[in-house]
Amino acid sequence: MAHRRALALLAAAVVILAAWALGPPFGVRPASANHIAGATYTGTHSAGGGTVTFTVSGDGSGITSFSATDVPGDFCDFPEIKLNFGTPLKINDHAFKRNVASGLSISGTFPGVGTAQGTLRNVVSGVCDTGTVNWTAETDVAASPTSTPTPTNTPPSAATATPTNTSPGPTPTPTPTVPDGECVDDAFEDNDTPDTPSVIALPFSQSGLRSCPADIDTYEFLLFAGESVQIEALFSDAQGDIDIHAYDPDGLFIADSISITDNEKITFVADQTGAYQLDVVMFQDAGAPGNTYTLDISLSEVLFGDTNCDGSVNSIDATLILQLVAGLLGSLNCEAGADVNLSGDVNSIDATILLQFVAGLLNGLPV
């Protein structure tokens, strides 16, 4: 089972989320309170004096691109962090914030017209951490004034008893309402497609998430080859049946959990380093639209070859693999360590390789 997926790969030198950002429309740039639509902001950050640049969309609704240069970490440096959003990163209440790649997060506010400030941080699990980096930026693009309509003199008549005030005034802000029976999105939306995932850093634990009918929740996270990951979606099936599906950096199906009981769980070992994705899907609604769930994703080190979790690797582990292949066992206590050649499948080849390792013919596992 394969799906077309987008690959967002976090590298130590350059972090790029590639997507084509549409340019702002021609015409007048409208002012939107503090941030200026269509404007490019430039400035510096606090870690080494590198630069920060970002652009507001033409309609002022979000950020279309964000970049930072010369960001140092504790054990590595990032010459450039560059982000292009096909769907603009939304500006809400004159602020934006999002985890945009595995371990990478940005945020910003607009304290005054033409000025901005915020933070960024890049964490590569087990390799590097920039810590929280503060930045400031500004633009020299002036907010366009709101045009004032020219009053029209209307001759008095018997039908016109009350004069009309033609002076421009503030537009009232509508009060948001939630219609009865609507499934309310959680804070990680919009993450409905492989191209717009919620990118999270591991380990991850979040309660109060919402799965809505016909609305897939897609999450993306970085794994290194050989890492073991356990994914759990915790929920009450009586409130709606939720399924989970995992995909590798090439968009190929890895595993799923599709029971008709409470909770779903997937465990697998990454066979390559890259950005993996998880889909959380409302399979069957229970009446009231949507269901609430908790998502827990944890990492654990794998002792390859140890299939019975006794902390050692020996011929017994190979025997257990052969019993599993023969159907004499339904599962292994530490099945994540049984795939010693990272083929994605546990079979007699793994048992052979394991015995070669025990006999001293191989230097290490996995191979």
Buried (B, 14 or more C-beta within 10 A) or exposed (E): EEEEBBBBBBEBEEBBBEBEBEEBEEEEBBBBEBBBBBBBBBBBBEBEEBBBBBBBBBBBBBBBBBBBBBBBBEEBBBEBBBBBBBBBBBBEEBBBBBBBBBBBBBBBBBEEBBBBBBBBBBBBBEEBBBBEBEBBBBBEBEBBEEEEEEEEEEEEEEEEEEEEEEEEEEEEEEEEEEEEEEBEBBEBBBBBEBBBBBBBBBBBEBEEBBBBBEBBBBBBBBBBEBBBBBBBBBBBBEBBBBBBBBBBBEBEEBBBBEEEEBBBBBBBBBBEBBBBBBBBBBBEBBEEBBBBBBBBBBBEEBBBBBBBBEEEBBEEBBBBBBBBBEEEBEEBEBBBBBBBBBEEEBBEBBBBBBBBBBEEEBEEBBB
